[in-house]
Amino acid sequence: MKLTDIASMRLVNQQITRAKFAHPKDVMSYMCAIQAQDYDMSKWAIGARMSKSTIGMVNDALDNGDIIRTHVLRPTWHLVSREDIYWILQLTAPQVRAAMKSNDKRLEITEELFSKSNRLIEKALTGNKHLTREELMAHFKQAGIITNENRASHFLMRAETEGIICSGKRSGSHQTYTLLPELIIKPAELTKDECLAKLAQTYFASRSPATLKDFIWWSGLSTTAARHALEMVKNNFIAETINKQEYWLSNDFTIPVTLKASVNLLPAFDEYLIAYADRSAVIHPSHQPHAFTNNGIFKPVIIINGQAKGIWKRTVKNNTVSIETNFFGKPAKLLQPKISKAAKEYAHFLGKTLV
């Protein structure tokens, strides 16, 4: 296997080409977790991995709880499936809370205050209620709990990591919170080793070829825990050394024949880039500053034959969407129809007319 094979294999494994799923919940079960601080773009991250997808399908899956938006893995938003939410929280919530500890202290939020805020949130949402952030903060104000200086985010994140709340149904254009135990019955708890094995299995199955270092970055696990996780599932994978790095790929996977010229418009923070510590196999180092910043802001990227060759942005107005492309180098003329097709696929997903 050569370095140039990595991009082709990731395109297939990440379901970006040859998508085999027709429902958002199946994409989520396969991918395990998708980074989602850009909420609208994260919906396209699911849609881009489905056949004949629409934003309505993804919104329905989010509204009915097939897909949950919460804080897991690293301390940022992720989408996860209802079947995975509890064991992923069990495994990674402690590391999310640990990462927030210094800021909790700076904001003078004590464990006693977190206990009080958790009780308040539970009381406000009991009875299958779905409340917006602003509606919940009204309860905090009434209770005399200060929520400025981003303290509100800390209270809500703590309730998420303790399995109290998760994303609820949309209220117009606003997102809501609801009680996780009322939305999804908690299953029997897994052992820590079972959780570690599930995380490693799903990561390497959906994102291979990938290295242990990639898995450590994506999962937020310690090196010791990540290595142990891989050790438990490594018999399901093959190790290949490329450029002195050990990559893992599924036992039953074969290097795809050369794919026809392909163009994909992938969303901001897409797993195709963000799921790896080393992204050089799919984007040249000289182009990386244009696609993502040092402080972790990832832009929507244009993928041509597996390689990030530019960035794009969209402007939505009423029933139309316009797409502006910015290539790192001038693309070949023969690719223009495929670029247009990729733009039309995104417009179709939104249910908008491309202009």
C-alpha positions in Angstrom: 0.0 0.0 0.0 1.2 3.5 -0.9 0.6 6.9 0.7 -1.6 7.8 -2.3 -3.9 4.8 -1.5 -4.9 6.3 1.9 -7.2 9.0 0.5 -8.9 6.6 -1.9 -9.5 4.1 1.0 -10.8 6.8 3.4 -13.2 8.1 0.8 -14.8 4.6 0.6 -14.6 3.8 4.4 -16.1 7.2 5.3 -19.0 6.5 2.9 -18.2 9.7 0.9 -18.1 7.6 -2.2 -20.2 4.5 -2.7 -22.5 5.4 0.2 -24.4 2.3 1.3 -26.7 3.9 3.8 -30.2 5.3 3.2 -31.1 6.6 6.6 -29.3 9.1 8.9 -29.4 6.8 12.0 -27.5 4.1 10.0 -24.8 6.7 9.1 -24.5 7.7 12.7 -24.3 4.1 13.9 -21.5 3.4 11.4 -19.5 6.7 12.1 -20.0 6.5 15.9 -19.6 10.3 16.4 -19.4 13.3 14.1 -18.1 16.6 15.2 -20.9 19.2 15.3 -20.2 22.6 16.6 -21.4 24.0 13.3 -24.9 22.5 13.6 -26.1 23.1 10.1 -23.0 21.9 8.5 -23.0 18.7 10.7 -26.3 17.8 9.0 -24.6 17.8 5.6 -21.8 15.7 7.1 -24.5 13.0 7.5 -26.2 13.8 4.2 -23.0 13.6 2.2 -22.6 10.0 3.4 -26.1 8.9 2.3 -27.8 8.2 -1.0 -30.6 10.6 -2.0 -30.4 12.5 1.3 -32.4 15.5 2.3 -32.1 17.9 5.3 -35.7 16.9 6.2 -34.6 13.3 6.8 -31.7 14.5 9.1 -33.9 16.9 10.9 -36.5 14.2 11.6 -33.8 11.9 13.0 -32.6 14.7 15.3 -36.2 15.5 16.4 -37.2 12.0 17.2 -34.0 11.2 19.0 -32.4 8.8 16.6 -29.5 11.2 16.5 -28.3 13.1 19.6 -26.2 16.3 19.7 -24.2 16.6 22.9 -20.6 16.9 24.3 -18.5 13.7 24.1 -14.9 12.7 23.2 -13.1 16.0 23.1 -14.9 18.9 24.8 -16.9 20.0 21.8 -20.3 19.2 20.2 -20.7 15.9 18.5 -23.6 13.9 16.9 -24.0 10.3 18.1 -26.7 7.7 17.6 -29.3 6.8 20.3 -27.8 3.3 20.6 -24.4 4.7 21.4 -25.1 7.8 23.6 -24.9 6.1 27.0 -21.7 4.1 26.6 -19.9 6.9 24.9 -20.9 9.2 27.7 -19.8 6.6 30.2 -16.4 6.4 28.6 -15.6 10.0 27.6 -17.6 12.3 29.9 -15.0 12.2 32.6 -12.3 13.5 30.2 -14.6 16.2 29.0 -15.3 17.3 32.5 -11.6 17.2 33.3 -10.8 19.4 30.3 -13.4 22.0 31.6 -12.2 22.0 35.2 -9.8 25.0 35.0 -12.5 27.2 33.4 -15.1 26.0 35.9 -12.7 27.2 38.7 -12.1 30.5 36.9 -15.8 31.1 36.7 -16.2 30.2 40.3 -18.5 27.3 39.6 -18.2 24.7 42.4 -19.4 21.1 42.5 -22.2 22.3 44.9 -23.3 24.8 42.3 -23.3 22.2 39.6 -25.5 19.9 41.8 -27.9 22.8 42.3 -28.0 23.6 38.5 -28.5 19.9 37.7 -31.5 19.7 40.0 -32.9 22.9 38.5 -32.6 21.6 34.9 -34.2 18.3 35.8 -37.1 20.0 37.4 -37.6 22.4 34.5 -37.6 19.6 31.9 -39.4 16.8 33.7 -42.5 15.6 31.8 -40.9 15.3 28.3 -40.5 19.0 28.0 -38.3 20.5 25.3 -36.9 24.0 26.3 -34.5 26.3 24.5 -31.4 27.6 26.1 -33.0 30.9 26.7 -36.0 29.3 28.4 -33.8 27.3 30.6 -31.7 30.3 31.6 -35.0 32.1 32.7 -35.3 29.3 35.3 -31.6 30.0 36.4 -32.4 33.7 36.7 -35.4 33.0 38.8 -33.3 30.9 41.1 -30.7 33.6 41.4 -27.9 31.7 39.5 -25.6 33.9 37.5 -25.2 32.7 33.9 -23.2 35.4 32.2 -19.5 35.1 31.1 -20.4 31.8 29.4 -21.3 30.2 32.8 -24.5 29.0 31.1 -22.6 26.8 28.7 -20.7 25.2 31.6 -24.0 24.4 33.5 -25.5 22.8 30.4 -22.4 20.9 29.4 -22.1 19.4 32.9 -25.7 18.3 32.7 -25.0 16.7 29.3 -21.9 14.8 30.5 -23.8 13.5 33.6 -26.4 12.0 31.2 -29.2 14.4 32.4 -29.9 16.3 29.2 -29.4 16.1 25.5 -30.6 17.8 22.4 -34.4 17.9 21.9 -36.9 18.8 19.2 -36.5 22.0 17.2 -38.6 24.9 18.3 -39.0 26.9 15.1 -35.4 27.7 14.2 -34.2 27.2 17.8 -32.6 24.1 19.3 -33.9 22.7 22.6 -32.8 20.5 25.4 -34.7 17.6 26.9 -34.1 15.0 29.6 -32.0 12.1 28.2 -33.5 9.4 30.4 -37.0 10.4 29.3 -36.0 10.3 25.6 -33.9 7.1 25.7 -34.1 4.4 28.3 -30.7 3.7 29.7 -29.5 0.2 28.8 -27.3 -2.0 31.0 -24.0 -0.4 31.6 -20.9 -1.8 29.7 -17.5 -2.4 31.3 -14.8 0.1 30.6 -13.0 -2.4 28.4 -16.2 -3.0 26.4 -16.6 0.7 25.8 -12.9 1.1 24.8 -13.2 -1.8 22.3 -16.4 -0.5 20.8 -14.9 2.9 20.3 -11.7 1.6 18.7 -13.6 -0.9 16.5 -16.0 1.8 15.1 -13.2 4.4 14.6 -10.8 2.2 12.7 -13.6 0.5 10.7 -15.1 3.8 9.5 -12.0 5.9 9.2 -9.2 3.6 8.2 -6.4 3.7 7.2 -5.6 5.4 10.5 -2.8 5.4 13.0 -2.9 5.0 16.8 -1.9 8.7 17.0 -4.9 9.6 14.9 -7.2 7.6 17.2 -5.7 9.3 20.3 -6.4 12.7 18.8 -10.0 11.9 17.7 -11.1 10.1 20.9 -9.4 12.3 23.4 -8.3 9.2 25.3 -4.9 8.9 27.0 -2.2 7.1 25.1 -2.4 4.2 27.5 -6.2 3.8 27.1 -6.1 4.2 23.3 -3.3 1.7 22.9 -5.2 -0.8 25.1 -8.4 -0.2 23.1 -6.6 -0.9 19.8 -4.9 -4.0 21.3 -8.4 -5.5 22.1 -9.6 -5.2 18.5 -6.4 -5.3 16.4 -7.2 -8.9 15.2 -10.0 -7.3 13.2 -7.5 -5.2 11.3 -4.3 -5.3 9.3 -1.3 -3.2 10.0 0.5 -1.6 7.1 3.6 0.6 7.4 3.7 3.6 5.2 6.4 6.3 5.5 7.5 4.7 8.8 4.0 5.0 10.3 1.8 2.1 11.2 -1.7 2.3 9.7 -4.6 0.0 10.5 -7.2 -1.1 8.1 -10.0 -3.7 8.1 -9.1 -7.3 7.5 -11.7 -7.6 4.7 -10.9 -4.4 2.9 -9.1 -4.3 -0.4 -7.4 -1.2 -2.0 -10.0 0.1 -4.4 -9.3 0.3 -8.0 -8.6 3.8 -9.3 -11.8 5.7 -8.7 -13.2 7.8 -11.5 -12.6 11.6 -11.1 -14.7 12.6 -8.1 -15.6 16.0 -6.6 -17.2 16.3 -3.1 -18.2 19.5 -1.2 -17.6 18.5 2.4 -18.8 20.6 5.4 -16.9 22.5 7.9 -15.4 20.3 10.6 -15.9 17.2 8.5 -14.5 13.9 9.8 -12.6 13.4 6.5 -10.1 16.0 7.8 -10.8 16.4 11.5 -10.7 12.7 12.5 -6.9 12.5 12.0 -3.9 14.0 13.8 -1.9 13.7 10.5 -3.9 15.1 7.6 -1.1 15.2 5.0 -2.5 12.2 3.1 -5.5 14.3 1.9 -4.2 17.9 2.0 -0.8 19.2 1.2 0.9 20.9 4.2 1.1 24.2 2.2 -2.7 24.3 1.8 -3.6 23.4 5.4 -3.6 27.0 6.8 -6.2 27.8 4.2 -8.5 24.9 5.3 -8.1 25.0 9.0 -6.6 27.3 11.7 -4.3 26.6 14.6 -7.1 27.1 17.0 -9.3 24.4 15.4 -11.6 26.2 13.0 -12.2 23.9 10.0 -13.7 25.4 6.8 -15.8 23.6 4.2 -13.5 21.9 1.8 -13.6 20.8 -1.9 -12.4 17.3 -2.3 -11.1 16.3 -5.8 -10.1 12.6 -6.2 -9.7 12.4 -2.4 -7.5 15.5 -2.1 -8.5 18.8 -0.5 -8.1 21.3 -3.4 -10.0 24.3 -2.2 -12.6 25.7 0.2 -16.2 26.8 -0.4 -19.0 28.7 1.3 -22.7 29.0 0.8 -25.2 31.8 1.0 -28.8 30.8 1.6 -31.7 33.2 0.8 -35.3 32.1 0.9 -35.6 29.2 -1.6 -32.1 29.6 -3.2 -28.5 28.8 -2.3 -25.4 30.1 -4.0 -22.0 28.5 -3.6 -18.7 30.3 -3.9 -15.6 28.2 -4.5 -12.0 29.2 -3.8 -9.4 26.7 -5.2 -5.8 26.4 -4.1 -4.9 26.1 -7.7 -6.8 26.3 -10.9 -8.8 23.1 -11.5 -8.9 21.3 -14.8 -11.7 22.3 -17.1 -12.9 18.7 -17.4 -13.8 18.8 -13.7 -16.2 21.7 -14.0 -19.3 19.6 -14.7 -18.4 17.5 -11.6 -18.0 20.6 -9.5 -21.4 21.8 -10.7 -22.9 18.4 -9.9 -21.5 18.5 -6.4 -23.0 21.9 -5.8 -26.4 20.7 -7.1 -26.3 17.7 -4.8 -25.8 20.1 -1.8 -28.6 22.3 -3.1 -30.9 19.3 -3.4 -30.1 18.3 0.1 -31.2 21.7 1.3 -34.3 21.6 -0.9 -33.1 24.9 -2.5 -32.5 26.1 -6.0 -28.8 26.5 -6.9 -28.0 30.0 -8.3 
